[in-house]
Amino acid sequence: MSKHPNFILFITDQHRADFLGCYGHLVLRTPHIDSVAAKGTMFALFYVASPVCMPNRTSLMTGRMPSVHGVRSNGIPLSMNAVTFVDLLRDASYHTALIGKSHLQNFTSWPPIVKRRPAREGYREPSGDLVQALRNDLSHRAYEQETPEYWNVKDARIQTPFYGFDHISLVRAHGDEAGGDYDRWLAERAPKAKALLGPKNSLAHDYTVSQAYRTAIPEELYPTAFIGDRAQAYLQAADAVTGTWCGWRKGVEFASANLLRDDFLRRPRTLVEHREALPILPWRTGRAWELPTGNHAFSIPISRISHRAACAADRASSIKPGTPI
């Protein structure tokens, strides 16, 4: 047994609590997450520091509120001068890894949507390094490591340590156009698969869902498979060396809006096809949602859940309407 505990932090992106089997969803089944909940602690009241991506991820990393760490909205990268919990673990001789999505920096090069107001008459804007309370040069190239332009350079790599992480296997963005290290992994396994990426190459479908399309990428080549493959390889290697590690496994596809691009929309029987038969959940009617009572998470025998779905990092499996729950 290792002298010090090991840590894995799983993050499922864009994922509501009530879209988990263990929190009482009447259709979706998430057997692996449910098994963790059954052996651990489920929270009935758990508040995020911010409902916005980058500010909340930064709060997880730093233990500070957005008003303190400075990432008040998307578009503001976390300062390289910030001390993260990963820095502290690394200082305590832990091996540290980020596998999957980071979004501690901008993964697009889009200009700000909200423009700064011009200075009022009689006033002037402060010099660049005096605009914020801290002198962080956020325009430095070190803060562009998740942008597509950075990864367009041959053999691009994240410069480590990256907020405390010594090992990085990155997916930059959402869906099958995840980018980063995933692109190299995909090219090694299927050189022609790049022609299948994105909404323009998606399979035919007759629905409109925000941020969703029916990907042409097969399951074994999807970013989820990359994250699982690289995480398993890292943990095996780290365990062989020291047995003491901290992993941040950010599953950009593990249970997000983007899962609609794959498992839901490729199966013969899908929730989309049977949407008329789906129950109306409390959040759709405006009623207050409460932690379910009873063991909802395991009310359907495992034999009714496809093995493929159970082994695909909890991408939700489809259940035929009318199945007793």
N, C-alpha and C positions, 0 to 999 in steps of 0.2 A: 504494500500500500504506500502511496506517495506521502511524504512528510507533510506537504502542503496540499490543500484542495485544488483541484482543477476547475476551470470555469468555461462554460459555453453560453454565450448570449445569443439566442435565436430571436430574430425580428421578422415578423411577417408584415409586409408593407401594405398600406391602404386596407387594413383589415379591421372590421368592426368586431367588437367582443361577441355580439349576438349572432355572428356568422361562424360559430364554432359549435360542434356537437355538445361539448361539455357545458356550454352556456345555454343550451336548450333549443338550438335551432331545430325545427321540425323536419327538415329535409337534408341539409348538409351533414356529412359525416367526416370527422377529422380524427381518425383513430389514434394516430401517434401523439398528437397534441392532447387528445383526451386521456391517453394513458399517463402522460406527464402530470396532468391535472389530478388524476385519480391518486397518484402517489405523492403529490405535493400540496401546494396551497393555491386556492382560487380566491380572487379578490372580488367582492361585491361592489366596492367603491374604490376606484383607482383613477386618479386624475393625471393627465399629461400636463407638462409645463406649457405646451403650446399645441394647438391643433395643426400647425403648419410644419412641413417636413424638416427643413434644416434647423430651425430653432429647437425643436424637440429632440432631434438627434444630438445636437450639441449639448443640451441639458443632460441627456443620458451619459454623454462622454465626460462632462465636467462636474456634474452635480450642482450646477448653478442655474438660476433662472435666466431667461433671455435678456432681461434688463441688466444683468450683471455680466454675462459672457459676451454680449454684444451682437449676437446673431438674432436680430429682432424679426427677420423675415427671410424668405427665400431670396437668394441673390447675394447674401453676405456670407462669405466663407469663414470658418472657424480660424481664429488667429493661430499661427504656428507657435506663438508664445504661450498659449493656454496650456495649463497642466491638466491632463486627462487621467481618468482612473487607470487607463492602460499604461500611461507613463509610470504610475506608481507600481503597478504589477511588474513592469519591465525592470524597474529599479530594484525590485525584490527578487530578481533573477528568474522571472517567468519568461517563457517563450511566448510571444504574442503574435496573433495572426488576425487578419481581416479577410474574410472569404465571402464574396458576394458584393452587395451594393454598399457604398459608403455615404454618398451625398453629404459629406462634411464640407465639400466644395461644390461650386456650380458645375453641372454636367451639360450645360449649354453655353453658348457664347452670345445669347440674346441680350440686347441692351435692356436697361431697366424699363419696365412698363410705366411706372410712375416717375415722372421727371421731377428733379429738384426745382423748386420755385426760384426764380431770380431774386436777387437781393432787393429789398425795398429801397426806394429812392433815399439817398443819403447814407445808405449802408453799403458795405462791401463784404464779399465772401472771404472767409479766412483762407490762408494758403493750404495746399493739399494735405500736408501732414498734420494740420491743426483742425481739420473738419470734425474729427471724432475725438472722444475723450482720451483715447490711447493712440500712440503713434504706431499703427500697424499699416504697413504698405501692402494693402490687399490687392493692388494691381501687379504685384510681383509675379513672375512666371511660376513660382512655387505654388500659387493658388489657382493654377490652370490645369492641374494634373488629372482632372476628371472630364475635361472638355474634349470634344471630338477632334479638334485641331491638334491637341497634344498627342493623341493616340494615332493620328495619321502619319506620324513620324515612324519610320521603320525601327523595330525593336524597342519601342517605347515601354517604359516601366515606371511604376510609382517609385519616387525617391524615398527611401526608408532611412531612419524611422519616420513613419507617417502618423503623427499624433500618438506615438507610442507603439505602433504596430511595426514589427520587424519583417513580417511575411505578408504579402498582399497577393490575392488572386481576385481581381476586380471585375465586376460588371458595372458599367457606368450608369445605365439608364433602365428603361422599362421594356417589358415584352421581349420579343425575339430579337429586337435591335439593341441588345444590351451593351454591346461594345466592350472596350477594355480587353482584359486578358481572355475573355470568352471568345473573341474573334479569332485569336491565334489557335485556341483549343479546337474551335469549330473547323478551321481551315485544315488542321492536321488530320482530322477524322473524316471530313467530307469536303474536299476542295471546291466542289460545285454548289455547296449548300448556301453560299452567300446569295445566290440568285433566288432563293426562296424567302428571304427575309423581308419583313415589313408589310404594311397594309396593301401596297400595290401588287404584291405577289401572293396575297392571302387566298385561301380557298373560298369558293362561292358560298354566300350566306344571305339570308333574307331578313336580317334584323339590324337594328341600330342600337348599339350600347356604347356609352361614353368610354373612350380609351380602349375599346375592345374590337378585335377582329379575329377571324379564324385562321390561325397561323398554318403555313405549309410545312413548317419545320417539324420533323418527327420527334416524338417524346425523348428518345435517347440522345438527341442533339440539342434539345432545348436548354436555355440557361439554367433551369432547375437541375438538369443532369450534370452540367458543368460544376455548379456549386456543390452538389453532393459528392461528385468525384474528387474535386480538389480538397474538400473538407476532410474526407476519409483519408486521402493520401497524406495530408498534413498531420492529422492526429496520429496516424500510424507511425510516421517518421518521428514526431515529437515524443511519443511514448517510448519509442526505442532508444531515444537519446537520454531523456531525463525523467519523463513521467510527470512533469510539472508544466502546465501550459494554460494559457487563456485564449480562447477563440471567440471572435465576433463573427458569427455566421449570419449574415444579413440576407435572408431569402427574398430577393426582389420578386421572385415568382412563387414563393412557397404558399402564399395565401393572400393574394392581392387582387385588385381589380383586373390585373393582367392575366389571372388564371383563366378568365373567360376566353383568352386567346388560344387556349390549348385544350385542357381536359373537358371543360363544359361543352365546348363547341365542336369537338371532334367525335364525341361518343355517339353511337347509334341512337340511344335514348338520352336526351339532354334536358336540363332544366329549362333551357330556352324553348325547346320544342313543346314542353308541357307546362308553359308558364301559366296557362289558364287554370291548371289544377293545383297550383301552389297555394298554400295557406297565406292569408294576409297576416303578416307579423305585426306586433304591437307598434313598432316604430313607424310603420306605414300609416297608422291611423291616428298618431299623435298621442296615444296612451303612454303613460310612464312605463319604462321597461325595468323589470326587477330580476335579480338573480333567480333562476328557476329552482324549485325545490324537487327533491327526488333525484334519482340517478338517470337523468335524460340521456347522458352521453353514451350509455351502453344499453339502451333499450332495444336496439336492433341487433340480432345475432351477427357475429362477424362474418358468417358464411354468406350473408346477404350483401356484403360489401366486397366489391371486386378486389382481388389481390393486387392488381395493377394500380388501383387508386390508393390502396393502403401503403404501397411501397413507393409512391411518387411524391414523397415529402408533403403528404396531406393535401394534395390537390383534391378538391371535394369530388366525391363520386356521385353519380346520378342514381336516384332511386325511383323506381317505377311508381307513378301516382297510384294511390290506393293501398300501398304497402302499409300494414298495421304499424303504428308507432307508439 
